[in-house]
Amino acid sequence: NSEQHGKMVKQKSGLNRSILDQGWGEFRRQLAYKVQWHGGMLLAVPPHHTSQTCPCCGHVSKDNRQTQAKFLCVDCGYENHADVVGAINILERGYRLLACGESVQSDRSVKQEPAEATRKSSRSAVGIPVL
């Protein structure tokens, strides 16, 4: 009775080894240097629970992430691709960090600033157009 480990295990193992062999600290240092050299700013935003957090109501649950690709909030019914949800949440945490200087780990902003002024200044700071 032989065990089946999946498809292309040797190749995936080699890829994983190559990824782990990279000097991620050096990569981040170089990225920060290049971004600053070109007049930009690098923000490190922790990705914890970004694909499990509803960008509409803020509800966090592993049940929100139905499959690898599908996000459906069990609280409010918001639905989108899970990667899009993760990107929305990471972007929001970056905006919050820029606008208020607060911890990006919190779910909701605790500081109250004029929403329009904050939105315009933070978006222009990172060069991302308002959608």
C-alpha positions as CSV (number, residue, x, y, z in Angstrom):
1,N,0.0,0.0,0.0
2,S,1.9,3.1,-1.2
3,E,1.2,6.6,0.0
4,Q,0.3,9.3,-2.5
5,H,1.8,12.6,-1.7
6,G,0.3,14.7,-4.5
7,K,1.5,15.8,-7.9
8,M,5.0,17.0,-8.7
9,V,6.2,16.7,-5.1
10,K,9.9,16.8,-6.1
11,Q,9.5,19.9,-8.2
12,K,7.5,21.7,-5.5
13,S,10.1,20.7,-2.9
14,G,12.8,22.2,-5.0
15,L,10.8,25.4,-5.5
16,N,10.1,25.7,-1.8
17,R,13.8,25.2,-1.1
18,S,14.7,27.9,-3.6
19,I,12.2,30.3,-2.0
20,L,13.4,29.7,1.5
21,D,17.1,30.1,0.3
22,Q,16.4,33.7,-0.8
23,G,17.6,36.4,1.5
24,W,14.3,38.0,2.2
25,G,15.8,40.6,4.6
26,E,18.2,41.7,1.9
27,F,15.4,41.8,-0.7
28,R,13.3,44.0,1.6
29,R,16.3,46.3,2.3
30,Q,17.0,46.6,-1.4
31,L,13.4,47.3,-2.2
32,A,13.2,50.0,0.5
33,Y,16.4,51.6,-0.9
34,K,15.1,51.6,-4.5
35,V,11.6,52.9,-3.6
36,Q,13.2,55.7,-1.6
37,W,15.7,56.4,-4.4
38,H,12.7,56.9,-6.7
39,G,11.0,59.2,-4.2
40,G,8.5,56.6,-2.9
41,M,7.8,55.1,0.5
42,L,7.7,51.4,1.5
43,L,5.1,50.4,4.1
44,A,5.3,46.9,5.6
45,V,1.7,45.9,6.4
46,P,1.1,42.7,8.3
47,P,-1.1,40.4,6.2
48,H,-2.7,38.5,9.1
49,H,-6.3,37.6,8.5
50,T,-6.5,39.9,5.5
51,S,-8.3,37.3,3.4
52,Q,-10.6,36.3,6.3
53,T,-11.7,39.9,7.2
54,C,-14.7,41.4,5.5
55,P,-13.9,44.8,4.0
56,C,-17.5,45.8,4.3
57,C,-18.4,45.0,7.9
58,G,-15.1,44.0,9.5
59,H,-16.2,40.5,10.6
60,V,-13.2,38.2,10.9
61,S,-13.8,34.4,10.4
62,K,-12.0,31.5,8.7
63,D,-15.5,30.6,7.5
64,N,-15.5,33.8,5.4
65,R,-12.9,32.1,3.2
66,Q,-15.0,29.4,1.6
67,T,-12.3,28.2,-0.9
68,Q,-8.9,29.3,-2.1
69,A,-10.6,31.8,-4.4
70,K,-14.1,32.5,-2.9
71,F,-14.8,35.0,-0.1
72,L,-18.3,35.2,1.4
73,C,-18.9,37.0,4.6
74,V,-21.0,34.9,7.0
75,D,-22.1,38.0,8.8
76,C,-23.2,40.5,6.1
77,G,-23.1,38.4,2.9
78,Y,-20.4,40.5,1.1
79,E,-18.9,38.3,-1.7
80,N,-15.7,38.8,-3.8
81,H,-12.6,36.9,-4.9
82,A,-10.5,36.1,-1.8
83,D,-7.3,37.7,-3.2
84,V,-9.2,40.9,-4.0
85,V,-10.5,41.0,-0.4
86,G,-6.9,40.5,0.9
87,A,-5.7,43.3,-1.3
88,I,-8.5,45.7,-0.2
89,N,-7.7,45.0,3.4
90,I,-3.9,45.4,3.0
91,L,-4.5,48.7,1.2
92,E,-6.9,49.9,3.9
93,R,-4.3,49.1,6.6
94,G,-1.7,51.0,4.6
95,Y,-4.0,54.0,4.4
96,R,-4.7,53.9,8.1
97,L,-1.0,53.7,8.8
98,L,-0.3,56.7,6.6
99,A,-3.2,58.8,7.8
100,C,-3.1,58.2,11.5
101,G,0.2,56.5,12.3
102,E,-1.7,53.9,14.3
103,S,-1.2,50.2,14.5
104,V,-2.3,48.4,11.3
105,Q,-3.3,45.4,13.3
106,S,-6.5,47.0,14.6
107,D,-9.7,46.3,12.7
108,R,-11.1,49.8,12.8
109,S,-9.6,53.3,13.1
110,V,-9.8,54.8,16.6
111,K,-8.9,58.3,15.5
112,Q,-11.5,60.6,13.9
113,E,-10.3,62.8,11.1
114,P,-12.2,64.3,8.3
115,A,-12.8,61.3,6.0
116,E,-12.4,63.2,2.7
117,A,-9.2,65.0,3.7
118,T,-7.6,61.8,5.1
119,R,-8.6,59.8,2.0
120,K,-7.2,62.4,-0.4
121,S,-3.9,62.9,1.4
122,S,-3.3,59.2,2.0
123,R,-4.1,58.1,-1.6
124,S,-2.1,60.8,-3.2
125,A,0.8,59.9,-0.8
126,V,1.0,56.4,-2.3
127,G,0.0,57.4,-5.8
128,I,-3.1,55.2,-6.1
129,P,-6.1,56.8,-7.8
130,V,-9.5,56.8,-6.0
131,L,-11.8,54.1,-7.4
